[in-house]
Amino acid sequence: MSRNALALLALSTLAIATIAVAAEPTKPADLPVILLTGYEPFGPGKPANPSWEGIKKLDGQQRNGYRLVARELPVVWGAPLPVLEKLIDEFHPAAIFSFGQGGGYTIETLAQNKRGAFPDNAGELPQQPMIVPDGPAEYEATIDAKGLAERLKSRGQTVRISTEAGNYLCEEALYTLEHLKANTKQPLAVAFCHVPPLKADDGQGSTTPETVQAFVESVLDAWAEQPRPATVSEAAPAVARQQAADPREKEVRELIDRYFTSWSNADLLAYGKCFMPQAAIHMIEPSGRLLTLPLGPFLKSQQEAHRSSPNKMTETPERTEIRFDANLAHALVYWKLVDGERIEYGYDHFTLMKSEGEWRIVNIVFYAVKPPADEASK
């Protein structure tokens, strides 16, 4: 849907007078969450862990239309799985970025299902040699590590890609994240990065909590600029790939197609039927402000947008990712809007439920993003 279209409603005196709907300042609790994790020190009396020191001040901040939540993980064998599951249930994050102490700024791309013979902070060796006893031997990271690294380097950030995560709690965190994602308990994007120890020379001076935080912020910004969401890799286990064969997915995709087609045809009657009557629509503006509308005012804004545009506006889904839980479907759509010479890109986050035999939209969170590099250069 068009950012301009919704803005028209906010600016329309007649619409505001008729329906008395106005934009409200962003409430952090209304924003989608990005979860950041770092580790505690490696035992009592040990130096502070840069992975936690570099993220803790970001807790509660807003960035790129998301609310950041930072949590500290214990250096204990077996802890990442239950802790991350609990955090996912609590915050339902759109992405999780985990960090740990290593030899430098590194994006890890491979997690093996095995633990090294190292004591944890409880003084215990791993009781089970595998992270997930019935899990695959390894996971390849589903994040676009190469693209992420290129965008970081373009910002002057020193970073490398690694396939050796260390066989300790950092590797366990990455394996756990990919395992949760592959088994549909995980949100849309996961990644694990190592950062250098505090006071180490990172190639640009001594590492401090501030320099680590700057790296984390660069990772978040580089990820937000990617032209598409991360998807499950071909190396993921069969259970993840089988979800694509879920018969419900065909029904949801048909609804998504009908949603974009009816909007592009300015068929507001068919477009409105894609929603539950009580649906809510949320737009995150570039400034971070949140605009929330009920369905009726939103449909009026779309009708006015088509009526007032000198061009035929079309919006097409470029990429769609779908996942399911017990009663709901969640779809992330990367879209392209064409309005004459104006071209806009963005994301729609849909929540859908089945009502009277048909999938319909419960709510949408949407926002515009920068165009892909190949489009921006035109």
Sequence and secondary structure as in RCSB ss.txt:
>XXXX:A:sequence
MSRNALALLALSTLAIATIAVAAEPTKPADLPVILLTGYEPFGPGKPANPSWEGIKKLDGQQRNGYRLVARELPV
VWGAPLPVLEKLIDEFHPAAIFSFGQGGGYTIETLAQNKRGAFPDNAGELPQQPMIVPDGPAEYEATIDAKGLAE
RLKSRGQTVRISTEAGNYLCEEALYTLEHLKANTKQPLAVAFCHVPPLKADDGQGSTTPETVQAFVESVLDAWAE
QPRPATVSEAAPAVARQQAADPREKEVRELIDRYFTSWSNADLLAYGKCFMPQAAIHMIEPSGRLLTLPLGPFLK
SQQEAHRSSPNKMTETPERTEIRFDANLAHALVYWKLVDGERIEYGYDHFTLMKSEGEWRIVNIVFYAVKPPADE
ASK
>XXXX:A:secstr
  HHHHHHHHH HHHHHHH    B   GGGS EEEEEEE  SSTT    HHHHTTGGGTT EETTEEEEEEEE S
 TT HHHHHHHHHHHH  SEEEEEEE SSSEEE EEES   S   TTS   SSSSSSTTS SEEE  S HHHHHH
HHHHTT   EEES   SSHHHHHHHHHHHHHHTT S SEEEEEEE  TTSB SSSB  HHHHHHHHHHHHHHHHT
 SS     TTS HHHHHGGG HHHHHHHHHHHHHHHHHHTT HHHHHTTEEEEEEEEEE TTS EEEEEHHHHHH
HHHHHHHH SS  EEEEEEEEEEE SSEEEEEEEEEEEETTEEEEEEEEEEEEEETTEEEEEEEEEEEE   HHH
HT 
